[in-house]
Amino acid sequence: MLITFLRSDARLACLVLALGCRGPSSPANRSAPAEVDTMAAAPEGGAPTRVEIVDVDLRVFADARIHVLRLAGTASSVRPGQPVPLDDKNGYTIDVDGAETWVGWPDLSAILNEYTFAFDGAPVDDLSIEREEDEDQRDQVELKGDLEGVLGLRFEIEGRPEVTPDGRIRIRTTSVQALDIPVEGLMHALGLDAADLMGNLEDRGLDFEGDDLILDASRAFPPPRMSGKVRSVTVEEGGMSIVIGDPDAAPAAGNANHLWFRGGTIRIGRMTQTDADLRILDADPADRFDFFADSMDQQLAAGYAKMRTDGGLTMHVPDYDDIP
């Protein structure tokens, strides 16, 4: 979102990104995942696949991660009647019931550069976003970058993140500076016109209202697409906290660090699981679960799997940084 938000093309990568969600660098428990109502078994072939995540750093790129404190939602294939293809990030979507997420400023800057504005003809480059330093403006963010159409001229935008009635993130602009270029509005400062709002910018969930930048978190981050209204956004010292949907619908904090897919039918490579129950647990729950979608094959291979007596599959996986 410029942020928010909950990634990656490696085989099986989507299994993790499906929990992140508008993407663009951030807690530890030892008990097993508790049974919760939102994860009730779904024996019917056409039943939805429930998704749960607790205390996981989801890397969307090698140098960018989104911390998901807790999330609950439903995964659906974009092809009705087909299994949820966890190894095809474009093949399914996530409808988020509730989530609490956090993204650090360096991570958010990387997401903006490597995805949100990473397309041919992008009007800006070399973006960075961080908290405003002035004591009386600590609830604002500062976005800096280069204007591609003006020989790399540096610009700076200051604004206050808010939530729109339809659940998007608005950066309420308080200042736009572009050295000696007259600034008649945010779009003018960025060298944009109305035609630019179609195509790439629209695909990335970017819109403008006057001097305000509006981001749709479901599209501002890499696939899979995630739907859910942003409920609150808070500017903090190290990053931005984002709450999506109803936080009471998310799993309770205190469970083991994990990813959990349950119900419906899922597919990973040549493996199809009906009435699915797949848990991916942190092998070392003393810290956050560091999971990198692009290296999911190697990360899973470094762990081990157990078939439970109820037919479910549990995978114990080390942190990405712990893989040789």
C-alpha positions as CSV (number, residue, x, y, z in Angstrom):
1,M,0.0,0.0,0.0
2,L,2.1,2.4,-0.7
3,I,2.1,-0.3,1.9
4,T,-0.1,-2.5,3.7
5,F,-0.2,-4.3,3.1
6,L,-0.6,-9.1,3.5
7,R,4.0,-11.8,-1.5
8,S,7.2,-15.0,-6.2
9,D,7.0,-17.4,-9.0
10,A,8.8,-20.4,-7.5
11,R,6.9,-23.6,-7.5
12,L,4.7,-23.7,-4.4
13,A,5.4,-20.0,-3.8
14,C,1.8,-19.0,-3.7
15,L,1.2,-21.2,-0.6
16,V,2.7,-18.4,1.4
17,L,1.9,-15.3,-0.5
18,A,-1.7,-16.2,-0.4
19,L,-1.6,-14.9,3.0
20,G,-0.3,-11.6,2.2
21,C,-1.7,-9.5,0.6
22,R,-0.7,-3.7,-2.0
23,G,2.4,-6.1,-0.3
24,P,5.8,-3.0,-1.5
25,S,10.9,-5.3,5.7
26,S,8.1,-7.2,10.8
27,P,6.6,-11.5,17.3
28,A,6.7,-16.2,19.2
29,N,4.9,-19.1,20.7
30,R,5.3,-22.8,21.3
31,S,1.8,-24.3,21.5
32,A,0.2,-26.2,18.6
33,P,-2.4,-24.4,16.6
34,A,-5.7,-24.4,18.4
35,E,-8.9,-25.6,16.7
36,V,-11.0,-22.6,15.9
37,D,-14.5,-22.2,14.5
38,T,-13.3,-20.4,11.4
39,M,-11.3,-23.5,10.4
40,A,-14.2,-26.0,10.6
41,A,-13.7,-29.1,8.4
42,A,-15.1,-28.8,4.9
43,P,-15.7,-32.3,3.5
44,E,-17.6,-31.2,0.4
45,G,-15.6,-31.0,-2.7
46,G,-16.9,-27.6,-3.5
47,A,-16.4,-26.3,0.0
48,P,-14.1,-23.3,0.5
49,T,-10.5,-23.5,1.6
50,R,-9.9,-21.7,4.9
51,V,-6.6,-20.0,5.4
52,E,-5.0,-19.1,8.7
53,I,-1.7,-17.5,9.5
54,V,-0.1,-16.6,12.8
55,D,3.2,-14.7,13.5
56,V,4.9,-15.1,10.1
57,D,7.3,-12.9,8.2
58,L,6.2,-13.4,4.6
59,R,9.0,-12.5,2.2
60,V,7.5,-11.1,-1.0
61,F,11.0,-10.5,-2.3
62,A,14.4,-11.5,-1.0
63,D,14.8,-8.0,0.5
64,A,11.2,-7.3,1.5
65,R,8.8,-8.9,3.9
66,I,5.4,-8.3,5.4
67,H,4.8,-9.4,9.0
68,V,1.4,-11.0,9.5
69,L,0.6,-11.2,13.2
70,R,-2.7,-13.0,12.5
71,L,-5.0,-13.6,9.5
72,A,-8.0,-15.6,8.6
73,G,-9.7,-15.8,5.2
74,T,-10.9,-18.0,2.4
75,A,-9.0,-19.1,-0.7
76,S,-10.8,-19.6,-4.0
77,S,-9.6,-20.7,-7.4
78,V,-10.1,-18.2,-10.2
79,R,-11.4,-21.2,-12.2
80,P,-14.8,-22.2,-10.6
81,G,-14.9,-25.9,-9.7
82,Q,-11.2,-26.3,-9.8
83,P,-8.8,-27.0,-6.8
84,V,-7.1,-24.0,-5.3
85,P,-3.7,-24.1,-7.0
86,L,-1.3,-23.1,-4.3
87,D,1.6,-23.2,-6.7
88,D,0.1,-20.7,-9.1
89,K,-0.2,-17.3,-7.5
90,N,-2.4,-16.0,-10.3
91,G,-4.7,-19.0,-10.0
92,Y,-6.5,-18.1,-6.8
93,T,-7.6,-15.2,-4.6
94,I,-7.9,-14.7,-0.9
95,D,-11.0,-13.1,0.7
96,V,-9.7,-11.8,4.1
97,D,-12.1,-12.0,7.0
98,G,-9.7,-10.3,9.4
99,A,-6.0,-9.6,9.7
100,E,-3.4,-7.6,11.6
101,T,-0.3,-6.9,9.6
102,W,2.8,-4.7,9.8
103,V,5.4,-3.6,7.2
104,G,8.7,-1.9,7.9
105,W,9.7,1.2,5.9
106,P,12.6,-0.4,4.1
107,D,10.4,-3.3,3.1
108,L,7.6,-1.0,1.9
109,S,10.1,1.0,-0.1
110,A,11.4,-2.2,-1.8
111,I,7.8,-3.2,-2.7
112,L,7.1,0.2,-4.2
113,N,10.2,-0.1,-6.4
114,E,10.1,-3.8,-7.3
115,Y,6.3,-4.2,-7.8
116,T,3.9,-1.3,-7.5
117,F,5.9,1.1,-9.7
118,A,7.9,-1.6,-11.5
119,F,6.5,-1.4,-15.0
120,D,7.6,0.1,-18.4
121,G,6.9,3.8,-18.5
122,A,6.5,4.2,-14.7
123,P,6.5,8.0,-14.0
124,V,8.7,7.7,-10.9
125,D,11.8,5.7,-9.8
126,D,14.1,5.2,-6.7
127,L,11.3,5.5,-4.3
128,S,11.6,5.6,-0.5
129,I,8.9,6.0,2.2
130,E,9.4,6.6,5.9
131,R,7.9,8.3,8.9
132,E,8.0,12.1,9.0
133,E,10.8,13.2,11.3
134,D,9.2,16.4,12.7
135,E,7.8,15.9,16.2
136,D,4.4,17.5,15.4
137,Q,4.1,15.4,12.2
138,R,4.8,11.8,13.5
139,D,1.5,10.6,12.1
140,Q,2.6,11.4,8.6
141,V,4.7,9.7,6.0
142,E,7.3,11.1,3.6
143,L,7.6,9.7,0.1
144,K,10.6,10.6,-2.0
145,G,11.5,9.6,-5.6
146,D,12.8,10.7,-9.0
147,L,10.6,12.0,-11.8
148,E,11.5,9.9,-14.8
149,G,10.0,12.4,-17.2
150,V,12.0,15.4,-15.8
151,L,15.6,14.0,-16.1
152,G,15.4,12.3,-12.7
153,L,14.3,15.4,-10.8
154,R,13.8,14.6,-7.1
155,F,10.4,15.1,-5.6
156,E,9.1,14.8,-2.1
157,I,5.5,14.3,-0.9
158,E,4.3,14.5,2.7
159,G,0.9,13.1,3.8
160,R,-1.2,11.5,6.4
161,P,-2.5,8.0,5.8
162,E,-6.2,7.6,6.3
163,V,-8.8,4.9,5.5
164,T,-11.5,5.7,2.8
165,P,-15.1,4.6,3.3
166,D,-14.6,1.8,0.8
167,G,-11.6,0.4,2.7
168,R,-8.7,1.8,0.7
169,I,-5.7,3.8,1.9
170,R,-5.6,7.5,1.2
171,I,-2.4,9.5,1.6
172,R,-3.9,12.9,2.6
173,T,-1.2,15.1,1.0
174,T,0.0,18.1,3.1
175,S,3.0,19.1,1.0
176,V,4.4,18.4,-2.6
177,Q,7.8,19.6,-3.5
178,A,9.7,19.3,-6.7
179,L,12.6,21.7,-6.5
180,D,12.0,24.6,-8.8
181,I,9.2,23.1,-10.9
182,P,5.8,24.8,-10.2
183,V,3.5,22.3,-8.5
184,E,-0.1,22.6,-9.5
185,G,-1.2,19.3,-8.1
186,L,0.1,15.8,-7.3
187,M,-0.5,14.4,-10.7
188,H,1.2,17.4,-12.3
189,A,4.2,17.0,-10.0
190,L,4.5,13.3,-11.0
191,G,4.1,14.1,-14.7
192,L,0.8,12.3,-15.1
193,D,-2.4,12.9,-16.9
194,A,-5.8,11.3,-16.8
195,A,-4.8,8.7,-19.4
196,D,-2.1,7.4,-17.1
197,L,-4.7,6.3,-14.6
198,M,-5.7,3.5,-16.9
199,G,-3.5,0.4,-17.6
200,N,-0.5,-0.1,-15.3
201,L,-1.4,2.4,-12.6
202,E,-4.9,1.0,-12.4
203,D,-3.6,-2.6,-12.4
204,R,-1.4,-1.6,-9.4
205,G,-4.4,-0.2,-7.5
206,L,-3.3,3.5,-7.7
207,D,-5.7,6.4,-8.0
208,F,-5.6,10.1,-7.4
209,E,-8.1,12.5,-6.0
210,G,-6.9,16.1,-6.1
211,D,-3.5,16.0,-4.4
212,D,-4.2,12.8,-2.6
213,L,-2.8,9.4,-3.5
214,I,-5.2,6.4,-3.0
215,L,-4.0,2.8,-2.9
216,D,-6.1,-0.4,-3.2
217,A,-4.2,-2.8,-1.0
218,S,-5.6,-5.8,-2.9
219,R,-3.7,-4.7,-6.0
220,A,-0.8,-2.6,-4.8
221,F,1.1,-5.8,-3.7
222,P,2.1,-8.9,-5.7
223,P,-0.4,-11.7,-6.4
224,P,-2.4,-13.6,-5.3
225,R,-5.1,-10.9,-5.2
226,M,-6.5,-10.4,-1.7
227,S,-9.8,-8.7,-1.0
228,G,-10.7,-7.1,2.3
229,K,-11.4,-3.6,3.4
230,V,-8.7,-1.8,5.4
231,R,-10.0,-0.9,8.8
232,S,-7.2,1.1,10.2
233,V,-3.7,2.2,9.4
234,T,-1.2,3.5,11.9
235,V,2.2,5.2,11.3
236,E,4.8,3.9,13.7
237,E,8.5,4.5,14.2
238,G,9.7,1.5,12.3
239,G,6.9,0.9,9.9
240,M,3.1,0.9,9.3
241,S,0.5,-1.2,11.1
242,I,-2.6,-2.2,9.0
243,V,-5.7,-3.9,10.2
244,I,-8.0,-5.5,7.6
245,G,-11.6,-6.5,8.0
246,D,-12.7,-7.6,11.5
247,P,-9.7,-8.4,13.7
248,D,-12.0,-10.6,15.9
249,A,-12.3,-13.0,12.9
250,A,-8.6,-13.6,12.9
251,P,-7.0,-16.4,14.9
252,A,-6.1,-15.6,18.5
253,A,-2.5,-14.7,19.2
254,G,-0.5,-17.2,21.2
255,N,-0.7,-20.2,18.8
256,A,2.5,-21.6,17.3
257,N,3.9,-19.7,14.3
258,H,2.2,-21.3,11.3
259,L,0.3,-21.3,8.0
260,W,-2.8,-23.5,7.8
261,F,-5.0,-24.4,4.8
262,R,-8.1,-26.4,5.6
263,G,-11.2,-27.5,3.8
264,G,-12.1,-27.8,0.1
265,T,-9.6,-29.1,-2.4
266,I,-6.0,-27.8,-2.9
267,R,-3.3,-28.6,-5.3
268,I,0.5,-28.4,-5.1
269,G,2.3,-29.6,-8.2
270,R,1.0,-33.2,-8.8
271,M,-0.4,-33.5,-5.3
272,T,-4.1,-32.9,-4.7
273,Q,-5.7,-32.9,-1.3
274,T,-9.4,-33.2,-0.9
275,D,-11.0,-32.1,2.4
276,A,-7.7,-30.4,2.8
277,D,-5.8,-30.0,6.0
278,L,-2.2,-28.8,5.5
279,R,-0.3,-27.1,8.3
280,I,3.2,-25.5,7.9
281,L,4.7,-25.0,11.3
282,D,7.8,-23.1,12.3
283,A,10.5,-25.6,13.4
284,D,11.9,-23.0,15.7
285,P,9.0,-21.0,17.2
286,A,11.3,-18.9,19.5
287,D,11.2,-16.1,16.9
288,R,9.0,-15.2,14.0
289,F,8.5,-17.7,11.2
290,D,10.7,-16.4,8.3
291,F,9.1,-17.8,5.1
292,F,10.2,-17.0,1.6
293,A,7.8,-17.9,-1.2
294,D,10.3,-17.8,-4.0
295,S,12.5,-20.4,-2.2
296,M,9.6,-22.5,-0.8
297,D,10.9,-25.7,-2.4
298,Q,14.2,-25.5,-0.7
299,Q,12.7,-24.4,2.6
300,L,10.2,-27.3,2.7
301,A,13.0,-29.7,1.6
302,A,15.0,-28.5,4.6
303,G,12.2,-29.6,7.0
304,Y,10.1,-32.7,7.4
305,A,6.5,-33.8,7.1
306,K,4.2,-35.9,9.3
307,M,0.9,-37.5,8.4
308,R,-1.5,-37.2,11.3
309,T,-4.0,-39.8,12.4
310,D,-6.9,-37.7,11.2
311,G,-5.4,-37.7,7.6
312,G,-4.0,-34.1,7.8
313,L,-0.5,-33.3,6.9
314,T,1.9,-31.2,9.1
315,M,5.2,-29.8,7.8
316,H,7.8,-28.6,10.2
317,V,9.9,-26.1,8.4
318,P,13.0,-24.0,9.4
319,D,13.3,-20.3,8.9
320,Y,14.5,-19.2,5.5
321,D,17.6,-17.6,7.0
322,D,18.4,-21.0,8.6
323,I,18.6,-22.9,5.3
324,P,22.2,-23.8,4.4
